[in-house]
């Protein structure tokens, strides 16, 4: 029974640290997640942005071809 002698003392002494860990660990994990997502959004385009750029290039090419042919149609 000797290993169990100081269990209650240890439990009461570490209870405040446990409460602090229960607060700071999720906050730290969420912060890392948000920072990673912000980094990704700043430096890597989303699929919507890629498709908008492709559409813009296609519209520019269409307008250029119409201008070369002398067309009066709107793009």
N, C-alpha and C positions, 0 to 999 in steps of 0.2 A: 504493500500500500504506500510505500515511500514516494513513488513518483507523483502521487495525487495530493501530497501535503500542501503545496503552494498553488494549486489550481485556482481557487477562488480569489486569492490575492492577485495572481497574474491576470485573471479575467477582469477584475475591477480596475487594475492599473492600466490595462490596454483598451478599455472601453472607449475612452475619449479619442484615442488614435483610430479606432475602428470607425467611429462616426465621421471623423475627418476624412478617412480613406473613402468611405461611402459617398461623400460629397465630391471630393477632388478627382477621384479616378474617372467617373463618368464625364465630368466637366472637361478634363484633359483629353479624354478620348473623343468627345464631340468637337473640341477645338481642333484637334489634329485632323479630323474628318472634314471640317469646314474649310480649314486652310488648304488641304489637298484639293478639294473641289474648286475653290477659288483659283488656285494655281492652274488647274486643268482648264478652267473656263477662260483664263487670260491668255494662255499660250497654245491651246489646241482648239481649232474651230469645231463647232457643233455640226451635225449632219445638215441641219436647216441652213446654216451659213454657207456650207459648201454648195448646196443645191441652189441657193439664191445667187451665188457667184456664177455658177454654170448657166443659169437662166439669163443673167445679165449679159454674159458673153454671147449667148445665142441671140439675144435681142439686138446687141450691138452689131453682130455680123449680118443679121437680117436688115437692119437699117442701112448698113454700109452697102449691101448688095442692091437694095432699092435705090439708094442715091446714085450708085454707079449706072443703073439702068434708067435713071431719070424718072422713076416712078413717083407718083404723088400720094401713094397710100400711106396711111399712118401705121406705126409699129405698135 
